Amino acid sequence: MATKFTLLFLLLTLFSIATSTPTSFIKSSCSTTQYPTLCVESLSVYASTIQQDTHQLVQTALSLSLNKTQSTKGFVTMCKSFKNLKPREYAALHDCAEEISDSVDRLSRSLKELKLCKIKGQDFNWHISNVETWVSSALTDATTCGDGFAGKALDGKIKASIRSRMVNVAQVTSNALSLINQYAANH
């Protein structure tokens, strides 16, 4: 009887761990980011893929940042084609489009470089340092784009739309960078 109880307890414990661990792992990992609620909300969707794999967590966070940045790049490009833009609006959109393009390039390179961190025999520190540098630069690009819409000279829907998207890109990218830094420190 004691053996059956022990076996049942063990099975229930394993089932509990198997069903809650990926989300708990994401919550724990995101707790040190600057935007933990956004981090958990955006990554929990991928819990079954991430499991408890730190590399997969970082790769997913970086992919999410790249996807948000690409989407914002498309929006900025579309806004540039609007008619009746003020010269200052067009200039800000043009500069922002360049910054966003640079971000997309840096995040794409970071994803490729991150894959090299998993290959045995490769120099982990070199590759992860490249990833950290490029993601940090992408974050700076996002902030610079948003700053281009500061001040009273630019007002209205375009400014509000671009800035809200850029804030989201910056927050998601900041979270990805924080997770990358954790990954590097714990490796």
DAMO-V524016 format. One record per backbone hydrogen bond with DSSP energy under -1.0 kcal/mol. CO is the residue of the C=O (numbers start at 1). NH is the residue of the N-H. If there is no record, write none. Layout:
<<CO;NH> <CO;NH>>
This chain:
<<1;5> <2;6> <3;7> <4;8> <5;9> <6;10> <7;11> <8;12> <9;13> <10;14> <11;15> <12;16> <13;17> <14;18> <15;19> <16;20> <17;21> <20;24> <21;25> <22;26> <23;27> <24;28> <25;29> <26;30> <27;31> <30;33> <35;39> <36;40> <37;41> <38;42> <39;43> <40;44> <43;46> <44;47> <46;49> <46;50> <47;51> <50;53> <53;57> <54;58> <55;59> <56;60> <57;61> <58;62> <59;63> <60;64> <61;65> <62;66> <63;67> <64;68> <65;69> <66;70> <67;71> <68;72> <69;73> <70;74> <71;75> <72;76> <73;77> <74;78> <75;79> <76;80> <78;81> <79;82> <86;90> <87;91> <88;92> <89;93> <90;94> <91;95> <92;96> <93;97> <94;98> <95;99> <96;100> <97;101> <98;102> <99;103> <100;104> <101;105> <102;106> <103;107> <104;108> <105;109> <106;110> <107;111> <108;112> <109;113> <110;114> <111;115> <114;117> <115;118> <119;122> <122;124> <123;127> <124;128> <125;129> <126;130> <127;131> <128;132> <129;133> <130;134> <131;135> <132;136> <133;137> <134;138> <135;139> <136;140> <137;141> <138;142> <139;143> <140;144> <141;145> <142;146> <143;147> <144;148> <146;149> <147;150> <156;160> <157;161> <158;162> <159;163> <160;164> <161;165> <162;166> <163;167> <164;168> <165;169> <166;170> <167;171> <168;172> <169;173> <170;174> <171;175> <172;176> <173;177> <174;178> <175;179> <176;180> <177;181> <178;182> <179;183> <180;184> <181;185> <182;186>>
